[in-house]
Amino acid sequence: MSNTDSFIDEVNEEVRRDQLYTYLRKYGWIAAVAVVVLVGGAAYNEYSKASAQSAAQGLGDATMAALSIEDRADQRAALGEIGAEGPSAEIITLLQGAAAANNDKPAAIASLTAIIDNADAEEIYKDLARLKLVMLQGADAPAADRIDMLDALAVPGKAFRLIALEQKAVVLVETGDVEGALVILQELLSEQSLTTDLRQRVTQLIVALGAEPKA
């Protein structure tokens, strides 16, 4: 390659470099803004998801705490103090109706069924309504139907899995399958997330069925 060709190549390279710098100075801010928007959008999306999850968890915890109150008047009052909005507010109202109708089983069943059939209701509320419906119906509903509903609630990841298993054991005892009930109850005792109250109930039921709780 001649010195002339080499010189021309160097000049062309320098020109291309100058053009690139010119484009960067002129349009580089667009790329910078795009990066900021993408990063900021992703961060905001994650923040929104975390906030929504935290709010839903808080609402669920408050609802469960209210429903654990035995006195029906106090239970309704506690539910009324939950600051739910939108579809969640409707669910809280229906739960209040179910609590108020404790002595009117058809009315309570109607309130719980309305939650289950509500397309806008969050799944955790539907599961809660299904669980309470099974407990409320008792022997009035076929055991097979109740077991099917409890099995759906007892799959891993479901919020009320452990209580659903406890209730399934109760239904099995009702049908005379004491051995099957004891298998479930003994397995429940090995669950690390078992609450103190639930552990006590499970232990008492095992003893009542004539067995010894596993250590």
C-alpha positions in Angstrom: 0.0 0.0 0.0 1.4 3.4 -1.0 1.9 6.2 1.5 -0.9 8.1 -0.3 -3.4 5.2 0.2 -2.4 5.0 3.9 -2.8 8.7 4.3 -6.3 8.6 2.7 -7.4 5.7 4.9 -6.2 7.6 8.0 -8.1 10.7 6.8 -11.3 8.6 6.2 -11.0 7.0 9.6 -10.6 10.4 11.2 -13.6 11.8 9.3 -15.7 8.8 10.4 -14.6 9.4 14.0 -15.5 13.0 13.8 -18.9 12.2 12.4 -19.6 9.7 15.1 -18.7 12.2 17.8 -20.9 14.8 16.1 -23.8 12.4 16.1 -23.2 11.5 19.7 -23.1 15.2 20.7 -26.2 15.9 18.7 -28.3 12.8 19.4 -26.7 11.2 22.4 -29.2 12.7 24.8 -31.9 10.6 23.1 -30.1 7.4 24.0 -29.5 8.7 27.6 -33.2 9.6 28.0 -34.2 6.1 26.6 -31.9 4.4 29.2 -33.3 6.5 32.0 -36.9 5.8 31.0 -36.3 2.1 30.7 -34.5 1.8 34.0 -36.9 4.1 35.7 -39.9 2.3 34.3 -38.6 -1.1 35.4 -37.9 0.3 38.9 -41.4 1.8 39.2 -43.0 -1.4 37.9 -41.2 -3.4 40.6 -42.1 -0.8 43.3 -45.7 -0.9 42.2 -45.8 -4.7 42.4 -44.2 -4.7 45.8 -46.6 -2.1 47.1 -49.6 -3.9 45.8 -48.4 -7.2 47.3 -47.7 -5.5 50.6 -51.2 -3.9 50.6 -52.9 -7.2 49.7 -51.0 -9.0 52.4 -51.9 -6.4 55.0 -55.5 -6.5 54.0 -55.5 -10.3 54.2 -53.9 -10.3 57.6 -56.4 -7.7 59.0 -59.3 -9.7 57.6 -58.1 -13.0 59.1 -57.5 -11.2 62.5 -61.0 -9.9 62.4 -62.5 -13.3 61.5 -60.7 -15.0 64.3 -62.7 -13.0 66.8 -65.3 -15.3 68.3 -67.9 -12.7 69.4 -69.9 -12.0 66.2 -70.7 -8.4 67.1 -67.0 -7.6 67.8 -66.1 -9.5 64.6 -68.5 -7.4 62.5 -67.1 -4.2 64.1 -63.5 -5.3 63.4 -64.4 -6.0 59.8 -66.0 -2.6 59.5 -62.7 -0.9 60.6 -60.7 -2.4 57.7 -60.1 0.3 55.2 -60.7 -1.6 52.0 -61.5 0.0 48.7 -63.0 -1.2 45.4 -63.8 -4.9 45.0 -62.2 -5.6 48.4 -64.6 -3.3 50.2 -67.5 -5.4 48.7 -65.9 -8.6 49.9 -65.6 -7.2 53.4 -69.2 -6.2 53.3 -70.2 -9.7 52.3 -68.0 -11.2 55.1 -69.8 -8.8 57.5 -73.1 -10.2 56.2 -71.9 -13.8 56.8 -70.9 -12.9 60.3 -74.2 -11.1 61.0 -76.1 -14.0 59.6 -74.5 -16.6 61.9 -77.9 -17.6 63.3 -79.4 -17.6 59.8 -77.4 -20.2 57.9 -79.1 -19.7 54.5 -78.3 -16.0 54.6 -74.7 -16.7 55.6 -74.3 -19.3 52.9 -75.8 -16.7 50.4 -73.1 -14.1 51.4 -70.3 -16.6 51.1 -71.5 -17.9 47.8 -71.7 -14.3 46.5 -68.0 -13.9 47.3 -67.1 -17.2 45.5 -69.1 -16.1 42.4 -67.7 -12.6 42.4 -65.5 -12.3 39.3 -63.8 -9.2 40.7 -62.9 -10.8 44.0 -59.3 -11.7 44.7 -58.6 -15.4 44.9 -57.6 -15.3 48.6 -61.1 -14.0 49.5 -62.7 -16.7 47.4 -60.6 -19.3 49.1 -61.6 -17.9 52.5 -65.2 -18.0 51.5 -64.9 -21.6 50.3 -63.3 -22.6 53.6 -65.9 -20.9 55.7 -68.7 -22.3 53.5 -67.4 -25.9 54.1 -67.3 -25.3 57.9 -70.7 -23.6 57.9 -72.5 -26.3 55.9 -71.1 -29.2 57.9 -73.0 -32.4 57.5 -75.7 -30.5 55.5 -73.5 -30.9 52.4 -72.3 -34.2 51.0 -68.9 -35.2 52.5 -67.5 -35.9 49.0 -68.3 -32.4 47.9 -66.7 -30.8 51.0 -63.6 -33.0 50.6 -63.2 -31.9 46.9 -63.4 -28.3 47.9 -60.9 -28.8 50.8 -58.5 -30.6 48.5 -58.5 -27.6 46.2 -57.7 -25.4 49.1 -55.0 -27.7 50.5 -52.6 -27.6 47.5 -49.1 -26.2 48.2 -49.1 -22.4 48.0 -52.6 -21.9 49.0 -53.1 -19.4 51.9 -55.4 -21.7 54.0 -53.8 -25.0 53.2 -53.2 -26.1 56.8 -56.7 -25.2 58.0 -58.1 -27.0 54.9 -56.2 -30.1 55.9 -57.5 -29.9 59.4 -61.0 -29.6 58.2 -60.5 -32.5 55.8 -59.5 -34.6 58.7 -62.7 -33.6 60.5 -64.8 -34.6 57.5 -63.0 -38.0 57.3 -63.7 -38.6 61.0 -67.4 -37.8 60.2 -67.4 -40.4 57.4 -65.7 -43.0 59.7 -62.3 -42.9 58.1 -60.4 -42.4 61.4 -57.2 -43.9 60.0 -57.1 -41.4 57.1 -57.9 -38.5 59.4 -55.0 -39.5 61.7 -52.5 -39.6 58.8 -53.4 -36.1 57.9 -53.3 -34.8 61.5 -49.9 -36.5 62.3 -48.5 -34.9 59.1 -49.8 -31.6 60.1 -47.8 -31.7 63.3 -44.6 -31.8 61.2 -45.5 -28.5 59.4 -43.1 -25.8 60.6 -45.6 -23.0 59.8 -48.3 -24.5 62.0 -49.6 -21.9 64.4 -49.9 -22.5 68.1 -53.7 -22.6 68.1 -53.9 -24.9 65.2 -51.2 -27.2 66.7 -53.2 -27.4 69.9 -56.4 -28.2 68.0 -54.7 -30.9 66.0 -53.1 -32.4 69.0 -56.4 -32.5 70.9 -58.1 -34.2 68.0 -55.4 -36.8 67.7 -55.8 -37.6 71.4 -59.6 -37.6 71.1 -59.2 -40.2 68.3 -57.2 -42.5 70.7 -53.8 -41.9 69.2 -50.5 -40.4 70.4 -49.3 -37.2 68.7 -45.9 -37.7 67.1 -43.1 -35.8 68.7 
